[in-house]
């Protein structure tokens, strides 16, 4: 009964995925029987959690302790397997996939951030009040070439300036401190003349340009080489946008305002990200998917564009190297010129 409901919510295989997940979580979800009442069994607890995630039912109509405890169980049982702290070899493997699938070498991930809407917390003043006039906490995520979360950072106040969210996040601090095991610079394929180039992450205009974080060139009337760079970066960056779409379409609770305290929102979001990775089809031949296959409309609020931060010379030089590469015989792809020229024609 419960496994059929879970299958309907998440398209899980009844005989494998649900039972495997239940078996793994059961020790953490099993409660002792008392003289007063029989405890709710793990299968029913998992189904209640599924109700909450998939239907967006009000938290108050569902046993809140079940949701909270199931989130904790999911996070502690699966984070090491499905959302581990990346090692240098994991980064290298991720970079290989971005090169193979998206023609972007030395890429460690696509970054994006969204505001998760919450009810106004008591006595919070304006801490969670964001630029769109709603209350929120921030989910900052780095995703891989196959639509999986690599790193998630949850809990920044919605009122924080979007440009500063990355700098103050655990991810931003770890990158700044050099504790994320990022591989050293290496040559781009077929372009030894450019020297060893930083491994990088890609993001949109909401993020600052850093030696390890690329954003598009600003402006509308750009020369062709810069427009090609922007297109190649955007093609990869949109993966992060699509992952947020997959998250909110799969778990409809994110399509409404969460009626929970910020501390519980953190648990709900982190557990959902782990579960999203767990539910990615195993053994699927993803090499034949296109950039449009996972386009998902999603209602989560994005960041404002980051302005007023002057990038370092080193960061600008890194972006210039990638621009040069994408406009060279070693790094170009045949269809980039047609795409850029077509986009320019639509604006004239």
N, C-alpha and C positions, 0 to 999 in steps of 0.2 A: 504493500500500500504506500508506505512512505517513499520507498525507492522509486515507485512510478511517478510520484509527484516531483521528486528531485530530477528524474529524467526529463520530465516535461519542462522544468525550469531551465536546466543547464545542458540538455541533450547528452547526458552521460549514459554510458552503457550500464544497464541494470546489473548485469552479472559480473562486471569487472570494476569500473570506476567507482560506482557508489559503494559497493561492498568493500573495495580496497580502502576508500576514504574512511568509511565507517570503522573498519578494523583498526586503522591507524589511530583514529581519534577516540575510540571506545574507552581505553584506559583513563583518559583525561576527562571523559564525559560521564563516567559511571559514578553514581552517588550511592552512599550507604543507605540501606533501608532503616527506617526508624519505627518506633511503636505507633507513631501518629499517622504516617502515610507512606505509601509505596512510592519510591522515586521514579521520576520520568526516565525511561530507558534511553540509551545513546541514540538509537535510530530515530526516535521521536524528536529528540533534541536537535539532531541534524536537520530534520524536516522543518522544524520551527524556524531554525536559522535560514533555511531555504526560502520559507515564506517571507521572512523579513527582507532578504536580499532581492528576491525576484519580483515581489509584488509591490514593494515599497509600503507595505502596511504600516500604520502608525505604530511606533515603538511602544506606545501605551497599551495597545491591544494585544501585544505579544509579551510573554514572560521575559522581562529585560535581562534577568540574570542568565537565562539560557543563551541569549544572543551574545552577551558579554563573555561568558565562559567558553562558548564555541569559537568566538573570534580568538581568544587567547590560545585555545587548543590548536587551532589551525596554524596560527603564527609560530608557536613553539615547535609543533610537529613537522612543519613543512618549510620553514624559512631556509634551513641549511641546505635542503635539496632544490627547492624551486626559487629561492631568492637569496643565494649565498653571497657573502662578501667576495667580490671578484678577485681572483688571483691574476698574476701576470699572464699565465697561460690562457685563462678565460678571456682576458682582454684581447690577446692575440687571435684566439679563435673567433671572437666577435668581429674583429677587424677583417679577418679573412672572409667572413660571411657578407659583410658590407661590400667588399670588393667584388665577390662572386655574384652577388644578387643585385647590387645597386650601383656598381661601377664607381665606388668611392673608397679608395684604399686608405689605410691608416685611420679609419673611423671607429671610434669606440662606442658610439651610441648617439641616438637622437633624443634631445631633451625638450621637455615642455612642462608647464605648470598650470594647474587649474584651481579655481576656488570651489570648494565643497560647501554648499549652502547649509547653514545650521540655524536653529532658532536662536534668538538673542539670549546669550547666557546671562544669568542674574549677576548683577554687580560687576559687569565687565566693562562698563563705560563704553568707549568706542574702540576697544582693542580689536574686536573682530569685525568692525564695520568697514566694508571695502569701498572701492571707488565707484561701484555701481549701485551703492545704496542698500546693499544687503549684508547680512552677517555670514562670515565664512571662515574656514580654516583652509590652508593651502596644501595641496598635494603636488610635490615636485618629483618628476620621474625621468629616469633615463631608460630608454628601451633599445632592444637589439634589432637586428635586421629581419627577424622572424616574428615580430609583433609580440615580444615577451618583455616584461619588466626586468630590468637589470638592477636598478637601484631605485628605491623610493624614499622620500623624506616627507613626513606628514607632521603638521601641527603649527606651522608658522601662522601668526595672526593675520587675518584678512586685511587689517589696516596697514600692514607693512608695505612700504613702497615696493612695487614689483621689481624694480632694478636691484633692490637690496636683498630680496628674498634668497636669491642664489648665493650671494656672498655670505649670508648669515646661516645658511642651511648646513646640515651635517655633511652633505655632499660637497658643497663649496669649500667648507673648512678642511675636509679631508684632502681635496685636490690641492688646496693652498699649502697644506702641511706635508704633502708628498706621502700620504699614508694609504693610498688606494692602489698601490702596486701597478701603476700605469707603465707600460713598456717605454723604453727610451726611444728617441727619434730614430727613424729608419728611412731608407731610400724609398721613393715612390716607384712603382713598377715601370721599368723602361726609361727612367729619367734620372740617371746617376748624376747628371750635370746640375741638378737642383740641390744636391747634397742630402744629408739626413734631415728629414722633416718631422716635426712633432706629430704624434698621434693626437687626434682631436675628437671632440664632440661637436655636434651641430645643433643650432637652435635658431629661433626667429628673432625679430627685432625687440622682443621683450627682455632679452638677455644682453649683457655687456660683452664686447669683444675681448677675448682673453687668448693668451698663447695656446691654451688647450681647448678653447671654446670659440667656434666660428659662428658668425652671424652674417646676414646678407650685407652687401654694400647698400648704403642708403641712397635714396633719390629715384626719380622716375626716368630722367633722360640720361641714361648711362650708356657708355660705349659698349660695343658688342662683347668684348672679353669679360667685362663685369656682369653683363646680363647673363652670359653663359655660366659664370660662376654661381650667380644667384639661382639660376634654374637647377643646376646640378645639386646645390645645397638644399634647395626647397624640395626636390624630389626625394631626398633622404629624410629631411626634417619632418615631412608630412606623416611619416610612419608613427611618430609620437602622437600626433593628432588623431590618427586612426586607432591607436591603442586606447586612448581615452574614450573614443567612440565605442569600441568593443566593450570596454568596462561598463559604460553607462547603459548600453543596449542589453548586455547580458544581465546586469544587476540593476534593475529599475529603481532601486532605492536611491540611486544617485540622480534620478530625474526629479526629485522633489527635495524640499527642505528637510533635513534630518532633525527629528525632534529629540535630540540627545545632547548630553553635555560634551564639550570639546574633548575631554579625556576619553570618552567612549567613541567619539568620531574617529580618533586616531586608531583605535583597535579595529573598528569596522573597516576603515579604508585599507589598512595594512593587510588584514586577513583577506579582503576581497582581491587585492593585488596578487597575493600568494595563490589564492584559489583560481584566479584568471590564468596564471601560468600553469597550474596543475591541469586545467581543463583544455589547454592547447592540445590538439590532436597529435598523438605520437605516431611517428613513422610516416607522416604526411609528406609527400613530395612537394615541398614548398618552392622548389626552384622554378616551377612552371607558373607560379602565381605572378600577376602583374601588379604594378603600383596602384591600380584601381580596384583590385579584388577586395580590399578590406576597407574601402571608403565607408565610413560610418558617420552618420549625423549624430552629434552629441550635444547635450544641452549645458554642459559644464562651462562656467565662465572662465575665459582666458585672462592673460595678463595684459596690462597696458604696455605700449611700446616704451622701451628704455631710452631716455634722452639725457643729454647733458653730461655723459661720462666719456671722458677722453681716453681712448684706448692707448696702450703702450706701443712704442715703436716695434717691440718684439711681436706683439699680437698682430699688428698691421702687416709685418713682414711675413708671418706665417700665412695669413690670408692671401697675400700676394703670391706666395709660392704655389698654393693650391689653385689660384686663378690661372697662373702660368701653366700649370700642369694640365688643367682641363681644356686649355686652348692649344695644347701641343699634340702632335701625332701620337705620342705615347698615352695621353690621358683622355683624348676626345672620343666621343661616340657619334656615329654618323648622323643620328637624328636630332642632335642638340641644336644645330643651326636652323633646321626647319622649324623646330618648336619655338625658338627664340624669335625668329623672323615672323612667324605666324602671330605670336603674342604681341609683337611690336605693331604689326599691321592692324590688329584689332583696336589699338589705341590711337591710330592716326585717322 
